Amino acid sequence: MKYLVPRVCAEPGAAGWITTLDGRQLMRIETVPYGRAVGVLVRSPDGEVLAAVQLLRRLARTEAVVELGGDQFATLSLQTSRRQGAVRVRSALGDYDIAGDFDAWDFHVLLNASPVADVAPRKTDQASAHVETSDTEEQLPLLAMVLAADLLVHASS
């Protein structure tokens, strides 16, 4: 599947849409306050919360927790402090790795070393990216992890 996904804005109240390449709105994303940090809600077009991403400040690092349907799905942590590097993801489905140039929104998502999503910058729009996901994988978890990686990288910079 191919999507246009907006970059996460670190300001509470910001909102945007995950769309198909032809502009059909699929999921609304909203930046919301979460403690001293921000989080992201992913909603269906009718307003139902499908996923949530929350930042948790730990003693030595910041983690992003992805919840799907109210249950914790994954925890993301940076493997390096630089924007170009890797994010380790622990989930019930297996170990994901997200690696590439986060500043340029040019990175890949791997599940157990197999590619499942590719994120590439849009040449015509700095505020969103093309995200192509494997048709054999659940789409919502992949999209939520892309948003969580973006939020995590910006929160750690």
HUSULKA-V102908 format. One record per residue. N is the residue number from 1. RES is the residue in three letters. OMEGA is omega as a letter, one per 40 degrees, with the letter a starting at -180 (NA if undefined). Layout:
n=N res=RES omega=OMEGA
n=N res=RES omega=OMEGA
This chain:
n=1 res=MET omega=i
n=2 res=LYS omega=a
n=3 res=TYR omega=i
n=4 res=LEU omega=a
n=5 res=VAL omega=i
n=6 res=PRO omega=i
n=7 res=ARG omega=i
n=8 res=VAL omega=i
n=9 res=CYS omega=a
n=10 res=ALA omega=i
n=11 res=GLU omega=i
n=12 res=PRO omega=a
n=13 res=GLY omega=i
n=14 res=ALA omega=a
n=15 res=ALA omega=i
n=16 res=GLY omega=a
n=17 res=TRP omega=i
n=18 res=ILE omega=a
n=19 res=THR omega=i
n=20 res=THR omega=i
n=21 res=LEU omega=i
n=22 res=ASP omega=i
n=23 res=GLY omega=i
n=24 res=ARG omega=a
n=25 res=GLN omega=a
n=26 res=LEU omega=a
n=27 res=MET omega=i
n=28 res=ARG omega=i
n=29 res=ILE omega=a
n=30 res=GLU omega=i
n=31 res=THR omega=a
n=32 res=VAL omega=i
n=33 res=PRO omega=i
n=34 res=TYR omega=a
n=35 res=GLY omega=i
n=36 res=ARG omega=a
n=37 res=ALA omega=i
n=38 res=VAL omega=i
n=39 res=GLY omega=a
n=40 res=VAL omega=i
n=41 res=LEU omega=i
n=42 res=VAL omega=a
n=43 res=ARG omega=i
n=44 res=SER omega=i
n=45 res=PRO omega=i
n=46 res=ASP omega=i
n=47 res=GLY omega=i
n=48 res=GLU omega=i
n=49 res=VAL omega=a
n=50 res=LEU omega=a
n=51 res=ALA omega=i
n=52 res=ALA omega=i
n=53 res=VAL omega=a
n=54 res=GLN omega=i
n=55 res=LEU omega=i
n=56 res=LEU omega=i
n=57 res=ARG omega=i
n=58 res=ARG omega=a
n=59 res=LEU omega=a
n=60 res=ALA omega=a
n=61 res=ARG omega=i
n=62 res=THR omega=i
n=63 res=GLU omega=i
n=64 res=ALA omega=i
n=65 res=VAL omega=i
n=66 res=VAL omega=i
n=67 res=GLU omega=i
n=68 res=LEU omega=a
n=69 res=GLY omega=i
n=70 res=GLY omega=i
n=71 res=ASP omega=i
n=72 res=GLN omega=i
n=73 res=PHE omega=a
n=74 res=ALA omega=i
n=75 res=THR omega=a
n=76 res=LEU omega=i
n=77 res=SER omega=i
n=78 res=LEU omega=i
n=79 res=GLN omega=i
n=80 res=THR omega=a
n=81 res=SER omega=a
n=82 res=ARG omega=i
n=83 res=ARG omega=i
n=84 res=GLN omega=a
n=85 res=GLY omega=a
n=86 res=ALA omega=i
n=87 res=VAL omega=i
n=88 res=ARG omega=a
n=89 res=VAL omega=i
n=90 res=ARG omega=i
n=91 res=SER omega=i
n=92 res=ALA omega=a
n=93 res=LEU omega=a
n=94 res=GLY omega=a
n=95 res=ASP omega=i
n=96 res=TYR omega=i
n=97 res=ASP omega=i
n=98 res=ILE omega=a
n=99 res=ALA omega=i
n=100 res=GLY omega=a
n=101 res=ASP omega=a
n=102 res=PHE omega=i
n=103 res=ASP omega=a
n=104 res=ALA omega=a
n=105 res=TRP omega=i
n=106 res=ASP omega=a
n=107 res=PHE omega=a
n=108 res=HIS omega=i
n=109 res=VAL omega=i
n=110 res=LEU omega=i
n=111 res=LEU omega=a
n=112 res=ASN omega=i
n=113 res=ALA omega=i
n=114 res=SER omega=a
n=115 res=PRO omega=i
n=116 res=VAL omega=i
n=117 res=ALA omega=i
n=118 res=ASP omega=i
n=119 res=VAL omega=a
n=120 res=ALA omega=a
n=121 res=PRO omega=i
n=122 res=ARG omega=i
n=123 res=LYS omega=a
n=124 res=THR omega=a
n=125 res=ASP omega=a
n=126 res=GLN omega=a
n=127 res=ALA omega=i
n=128 res=SER omega=a
n=129 res=ALA omega=i
n=130 res=HIS omega=i
n=131 res=VAL omega=i
n=132 res=GLU omega=a
n=133 res=THR omega=i
n=134 res=SER omega=i
n=135 res=ASP omega=a
n=136 res=THR omega=a
n=137 res=GLU omega=i
n=138 res=GLU omega=a
n=139 res=GLN omega=a
n=140 res=LEU omega=i
n=141 res=PRO omega=i
n=142 res=LEU omega=i
n=143 res=LEU omega=i
n=144 res=ALA omega=i
n=145 res=MET omega=i
n=146 res=VAL omega=i
n=147 res=LEU omega=i
n=148 res=ALA omega=i
n=149 res=ALA omega=i
n=150 res=ASP omega=i
n=151 res=LEU omega=a
n=152 res=LEU omega=a
n=153 res=VAL omega=a
n=154 res=HIS omega=i
n=155 res=ALA omega=a
n=156 res=SER omega=a
n=157 res=SER omega=NA
